[in-house]
Amino acid sequence: MKIAFLTAGGIAPCLSASIGALVQRYNDLSPDAELMGYMHGYRGLLLGKSLSFPAEVKDDAEILYQFGGSPIGSSRVKLTNKDDCISKGYINDGEDPMDVAADQLIKDGVNILHTIGGDDTNTMAAALLTHLEKSGHALTVVGLPKTVDNDVIPVQQTLGAWTAAEQGAIFFENIANENTTSTRQLIIHEVMGRHSGWLTAATACEYRKRLDDITFLPELLVSRDRWDVDAVYIQELDWDFQSEAQRLRKRMDQKDGVNIFLSEGAGLDTLVREMEAQEEDVPRDAFGHVRLDEINPGQWFAKQFASYLDAEKVLVQKSGYFARSARPGKRDLDLIGRSASMAAESALEGKSGLVGLDEEDSGKLGLIDLDRIQGGKQFDHSADWFQAMLNDIGQL
């Protein structure tokens, strides 16, 4: 029995721990199985670069719980994007990446493949599984849902998202102290989230919970209102710029500073249209996604708000890499452990799918058919906790 692991896409606070949990479960269920990892995701699969897990890794797999990132690397490679794979040297001209990937799995004698990633990673796994089945080769593929955006359909809670929100809150807890360095300061906390504003909303909520545990000294500049959140802007929420500018101008006049939590995907369409109208190049990855880290949505919003608020100093800070690189917190570790256990058990039974909390089954942990996996799930901004927060900060 040969079992392979593959992590792909951006990192999240779950990849290392997921592999650790899977290894430990296989130690119990199939101790003689040969374990291996494809290096740097589908890139390693195409190039035939892999690593066999020695006995030391099996014996000390719990060490991986203490790390963020991925112990076998990651990359963004789309197996159906032939031109991109050729241009990057992953395959030769005239080859089909799906054929190359399938042939490598066959050559390596892989019986079970665990893919840990977002919707792109797992839909690619589904396509690869179908490709192999058509050619008469059996392979069991069981994925785990990873993304800090929490935007995979129909998964209620993706691995690593809780921790990313907690770490983003810690990040801003330090950044918020910058409000003492200037009068009339505008601070924008730009949070990851291409299609979904969940992470921005959850990060703001976690940050405000942390404020509840802090003792302030309002007789000086150390008052809660200076540290509190003044606005949360996400792509799912409609809001009028002029009215918000007027509301925030009053906040600026009252407390000498404004703190905004902004989802990087909020207003993205407007920003991209503006860049294209000016004939600027819009950077995109192999999947056609706009490279948000290169176009700086936070800076664009800061420019729009600064003059309206008469801000004397503007600070835009991104918590993305800080949050996504963390090791998993307690809630995620629990979900990772339960998910990995079910994934290993399902794989040994020859059942393919993605293990996750199924929204279409009352949020129960189960094996979801890979054909049901989609990306771009939007955050339900009618959630009670989110509406209560908006009301509390005066945005409603």
FENLIN-V95648 format. One record per residue. N is the residue number from 0. RES is the residue in one small letter. PSI is psi as a letter, one per 30 degrees, with the letter a starting at -180 (NA if undefined). OMEGA is omega in radians with two decimals (999 if undefined). D_CENTER is the distance of its C-alpha to the mean C-alpha in whole Angstrom. Layout:
# FENLIN-V95648
N|RES|PSI|OMEGA|D_CENTER + N|RES|PSI|OMEGA|D_CENTER
This chain:
# FENLIN-V95648
0|m|k|3.10|32 + 1|k|k|-3.08|29 + 2|i|k|-3.11|25 + 3|a|k|3.10|23 + 4|f|k|-3.14|19 + 5|l|k|3.08|16 + 6|t|k|-3.05|13 + 7|a|l|-3.12|11 + 8|g|a|3.09|9 + 9|g|l|-3.13|7 + 10|i|l|3.12|7 + 11|a|l|-3.10|6 + 12|p|h|-3.11|9 + 13|c|f|-2.99|10 + 14|l|e|-3.14|11 + 15|s|e|-3.11|14 + 16|a|e|3.14|15 + 17|s|e|3.10|15 + 18|i|e|3.09|17 + 19|g|e|-3.13|19 + 20|a|e|3.11|20 + 21|l|e|3.12|20 + 22|v|e|-3.14|23 + 23|q|e|-3.13|25 + 24|r|e|3.10|25 + 25|y|f|3.05|26 + 26|n|e|3.14|29 + 27|d|e|-2.99|30 + 28|l|e|-3.08|30 + 29|s|i|-3.03|31 + 30|p|f|-3.12|32 + 31|d|f|-3.12|34 + 32|a|k|3.07|31 + 33|e|k|-3.10|30 + 34|l|k|-3.14|26 + 35|m|l|3.09|24 + 36|g|k|3.03|21 + 37|y|k|-3.01|21 + 38|m|k|3.11|20 + 39|h|h|2.98|17 + 40|g|b|-3.10|16 + 41|y|f|3.05|18 + 42|r|e|3.14|20 + 43|g|e|3.11|21 + 44|l|e|3.14|22 + 45|l|e|-3.09|24 + 46|l|f|-3.13|26 + 47|g|g|-3.14|27 + 48|k|j|-3.10|25 + 49|s|l|-3.13|25 + 50|l|k|3.06|25 + 51|s|k|-3.13|27 + 52|f|j|3.12|27 + 53|p|l|-3.11|30 + 54|a|e|-3.12|31 + 55|e|e|3.12|30 + 56|v|e|3.11|26 + 57|k|e|-3.07|27 + 58|d|e|-3.04|29 + 59|d|h|-3.07|27 + 60|a|f|-3.11|24 + 61|e|f|3.09|23 + 62|i|e|-3.10|23 + 63|l|f|3.10|19 + 64|y|f|-3.05|18 + 65|q|g|-3.06|19 + 66|f|k|2.93|16 + 67|g|a|3.14|13 + 68|g|a|3.13|12 + 69|s|k|-3.13|14 + 70|p|f|3.11|17 + 71|i|g|3.06|18 + 72|g|l|-3.10|16 + 73|s|l|3.07|13 + 74|s|l|3.09|14 + 75|r|j|-3.13|13 + 76|v|k|3.11|16 + 77|k|j|-3.07|17 + 78|l|f|3.13|21 + 79|t|f|3.08|22 + 80|n|i|-3.05|22 + 81|k|e|-3.08|25 + 82|d|e|3.14|26 + 83|d|e|3.14|23 + 84|c|e|3.11|23 + 85|i|e|-3.09|27 + 86|s|f|-3.13|27 + 87|k|g|3.07|24 + 88|g|g|-3.14|27 + 89|y|f|3.08|25 + 90|i|l|3.11|28 + 91|n|l|3.10|31 + 92|d|k|-3.13|33 + 93|g|f|3.11|34 + 94|e|l|3.06|31 + 95|d|k|-3.08|29 + 96|p|e|3.12|25 + 97|m|e|3.09|25 + 98|d|e|-3.12|29 + 99|v|e|3.14|28 + 100|a|e|-3.13|25 + 101|a|e|3.14|27 + 102|d|e|-3.13|30 + 103|q|e|3.10|28 + 104|l|e|3.12|27 + 105|i|e|3.14|31 + 106|k|e|-3.12|32 + 107|d|f|3.12|30 + 108|g|h|-3.10|31 + 109|v|k|3.09|28 + 110|n|e|-3.11|28 + 111|i|k|3.08|25 + 112|l|k|3.06|21 + 113|h|j|3.09|18 + 114|t|k|-3.13|15 + 115|i|j|-3.08|12 + 116|g|a|-3.13|9 + 117|g|a|-3.08|8 + 118|d|e|3.13|11 + 119|d|e|-3.12|12 + 120|t|e|-3.04|12 + 121|n|f|3.02|14 + 122|t|e|3.03|16 + 123|m|e|3.11|17 + 124|a|e|3.12|18 + 125|a|e|3.12|20 + 126|a|e|3.12|22 + 127|l|e|3.11|23 + 128|l|e|3.12|24 + 129|t|e|-3.14|26 + 130|h|e|-3.14|28 + 131|l|e|-3.13|29 + 132|e|e|-3.14|30 + 133|k|f|-3.14|32 + 134|s|g|3.04|34 + 135|g|g|3.14|35 + 136|h|k|-3.11|32 + 137|a|k|3.07|31 + 138|l|k|3.06|27 + 139|t|k|3.14|25 + 140|v|k|3.08|21 + 141|v|j|-3.10|19 + 142|g|l|3.01|15 + 143|l|k|-3.05|13 + 144|p|j|3.14|10 + 145|k|k|2.90|7 + 146|t|k|3.12|3 + 147|v|f|-3.12|3 + 148|d|f|-3.09|4 + 149|n|h|-3.01|7 + 150|d|g|3.14|8 + 151|v|k|3.08|10 + 152|i|k|0.02|14 + 153|p|h|-3.06|15 + 154|v|k|-3.11|13 + 155|q|e|-3.10|14 + 156|q|j|-3.14|11 + 157|t|l|-3.12|8 + 158|l|k|3.09|9 + 159|g|f|-3.05|7 + 160|a|e|3.12|6 + 161|w|e|-3.11|10 + 162|t|e|3.13|10 + 163|a|e|3.11|8 + 164|a|e|3.13|10 + 165|e|e|-3.12|13 + 166|q|e|3.07|13 + 167|g|e|3.09|12 + 168|a|e|3.10|15 + 169|i|e|3.11|17 + 170|f|e|-3.07|16 + 171|f|f|3.09|18 + 172|e|e|3.07|21 + 173|n|e|-3.11|22 + 174|i|e|-3.09|22 + 175|a|f|3.11|24 + 176|n|f|3.12|27 + 177|e|f|-3.12|27 + 178|n|f|-3.14|29 + 179|t|f|-3.06|32 + 180|t|f|-3.10|32 + 181|s|l|2.98|33 + 182|t|l|3.10|35 + 183|r|h|-3.10|33 + 184|q|k|3.06|30 + 185|l|k|3.11|27 + 186|i|k|3.09|23 + 187|i|k|3.08|20 + 188|h|j|-3.13|17 + 189|e|k|-3.05|14 + 190|v|k|3.12|11 + 191|m|l|3.11|8 + 192|g|j|-3.09|8 + 193|r|e|-3.08|9 + 194|h|f|-3.03|11 + 195|s|k|3.09|10 + 196|g|g|-3.09|11 + 197|w|e|-3.07|11 + 198|l|e|3.11|9 + 199|t|e|3.14|12 + 200|a|e|-3.11|14 + 201|a|e|3.12|13 + 202|t|e|3.09|13 + 203|a|e|3.14|16 + 204|c|e|3.13|18 + 205|e|e|3.13|17 + 206|y|e|-3.13|18 + 207|r|f|3.03|21 + 208|k|e|3.13|22 + 209|r|e|3.09|22 + 210|l|e|3.14|25 + 211|d|f|-3.09|27 + 212|d|g|-3.12|27 + 213|i|k|3.05|29 + 214|t|k|-3.10|32 + 215|f|l|3.12|33 + 216|l|i|-3.02|36 + 217|p|f|3.10|37 + 218|e|f|3.04|40 + 219|l|a|3.12|39 + 220|l|g|-3.03|36 + 221|v|i|3.12|33 + 222|s|k|-3.06|33 + 223|r|e|-3.06|30 + 224|d|f|3.10|30 + 225|r|f|-3.11|29 + 226|w|f|-3.01|26 + 227|d|l|3.11|25 + 228|v|k|-3.14|23 + 229|d|f|3.14|25 + 230|a|k|3.07|22 + 231|v|j|-3.10|19 + 232|y|j|3.13|18 + 233|i|l|-3.05|16 + 234|q|f|-3.13|16 + 235|e|f|-3.02|17 + 236|l|k|3.08|20 + 237|d|k|3.11|23 + 238|w|k|-3.10|25 + 239|d|k|-3.06|28 + 240|f|e|-3.08|28 + 241|q|e|-3.13|32 + 242|s|e|3.11|32 + 243|e|e|3.11|29 + 244|a|e|3.11|30 + 245|q|e|3.14|33 + 246|r|e|-3.10|32 + 247|l|f|3.07|30 + 248|r|e|3.10|33 + 249|k|e|3.12|35 + 250|r|e|3.12|32 + 251|m|e|3.14|32 + 252|d|e|-3.08|36 + 253|q|e|-2.98|36 + 254|k|g|2.99|34 + 255|d|g|3.13|34 + 256|g|l|3.11|30 + 257|v|k|3.11|27 + 258|n|j|-3.12|23 + 259|i|k|2.99|21 + 260|f|j|-3.03|17 + 261|l|k|3.01|16 + 262|s|k|-3.07|13 + 263|e|f|3.13|12 + 264|g|f|-3.13|13 + 265|a|k|3.13|16 + 266|g|g|-3.08|19 + 267|l|e|-3.12|17 + 268|d|e|3.13|20 + 269|t|e|-3.12|23 + 270|l|e|3.14|22 + 271|v|e|3.12|22 + 272|r|e|-3.14|25 + 273|e|e|3.13|26 + 274|m|e|-3.13|25 + 275|e|e|3.12|27 + 276|a|e|3.12|30 + 277|q|g|3.11|31 + 278|e|h|3.04|30 + 279|e|k|3.12|27 + 280|d|k|3.10|25 + 281|v|j|-3.09|22 + 282|p|k|-3.13|19 + 283|r|l|3.10|17 + 284|d|a|-3.07|16 + 285|a|f|-3.13|17 + 286|f|f|-3.12|16 + 287|g|g|3.14|17 + 288|h|k|3.07|14 + 289|v|k|3.11|15 + 290|r|j|-3.03|14 + 291|l|e|-3.11|13 + 292|d|f|-3.12|14 + 293|e|f|-3.09|17 + 294|i|f|2.98|18 + 295|n|i|3.10|18 + 296|p|e|-3.13|18 + 297|g|e|3.13|18 + 298|q|e|3.14|21 + 299|w|e|3.12|23 + 300|f|e|3.13|22 + 301|a|e|3.14|24 + 302|k|e|-3.12|27 + 303|q|e|-3.04|27 + 304|f|e|-2.98|28 + 305|a|e|-3.08|29 + 306|s|e|3.13|33 + 307|y|e|-3.09|33 + 308|l|f|-3.08|32 + 309|d|h|-3.11|35 + 310|a|k|3.10|32 + 311|e|f|3.11|34 + 312|k|k|3.14|31 + 313|v|k|-3.14|27 + 314|l|k|3.08|24 + 315|v|k|-3.11|20 + 316|q|k|3.14|18 + 317|k|k|3.14|14 + 318|s|g|-2.99|12 + 319|g|e|-3.07|9 + 320|y|e|3.09|10 + 321|f|e|-3.06|12 + 322|a|e|-3.04|9 + 323|r|f|-3.09|7 + 324|s|f|-3.06|10 + 325|a|l|2.97|12 + 326|r|l|-3.03|13 + 327|p|k|3.06|13 + 328|g|a|-3.02|15 + 329|k|e|-3.11|17 + 330|r|e|-3.14|16 + 331|d|e|3.13|13 + 332|l|e|3.12|16 + 333|d|e|-3.14|18 + 334|l|e|3.10|16 + 335|i|e|-3.13|15 + 336|g|e|-3.13|19 + 337|r|e|-3.12|20 + 338|s|e|-3.14|17 + 339|a|e|3.12|18 + 340|s|e|3.12|22 + 341|m|e|-3.13|22 + 342|a|e|-3.14|20 + 343|a|e|-3.14|23 + 344|e|e|3.14|26 + 345|s|e|-3.12|25 + 346|a|e|-3.13|25 + 347|l|f|3.07|28 + 348|e|g|3.12|29 + 349|g|g|-3.11|29 + 350|k|k|3.11|26 + 351|s|l|3.12|23 + 352|g|a|3.08|20 + 353|l|k|-3.13|17 + 354|v|k|-3.14|17 + 355|g|l|3.08|15 + 356|l|j|-2.98|16 + 357|d|j|3.14|18 + 358|e|f|-3.13|18 + 359|e|g|3.08|22 + 360|d|h|3.08|23 + 361|s|g|3.09|23 + 362|g|g|-3.14|20 + 363|k|k|3.08|21 + 364|l|k|-3.11|20 + 365|g|l|3.11|21 + 366|l|j|-3.07|21 + 367|i|k|3.11|20 + 368|d|k|-3.10|21 + 369|l|f|3.13|19 + 370|d|f|-3.14|21 + 371|r|f|-3.07|19 + 372|i|k|3.10|16 + 373|q|l|3.08|14 + 374|g|l|3.04|12 + 375|g|g|3.10|12 + 376|k|k|-3.13|12 + 377|q|l|3.11|14 + 378|f|k|3.10|14 + 379|d|j|-3.05|17 + 380|h|f|3.05|19 + 381|s|f|3.13|22 + 382|a|k|-3.06|20 + 383|d|e|-3.07|23 + 384|w|e|-3.14|21 + 385|f|e|3.12|20 + 386|q|e|3.12|23 + 387|a|e|3.13|25 + 388|m|e|3.13|23 + 389|l|e|3.11|24 + 390|n|e|-3.10|27 + 391|d|e|-3.10|27 + 392|i|g|3.06|26 + 393|g|g|-3.14|29 + 394|q|f|3.06|26 + 395|l|NA|999|28
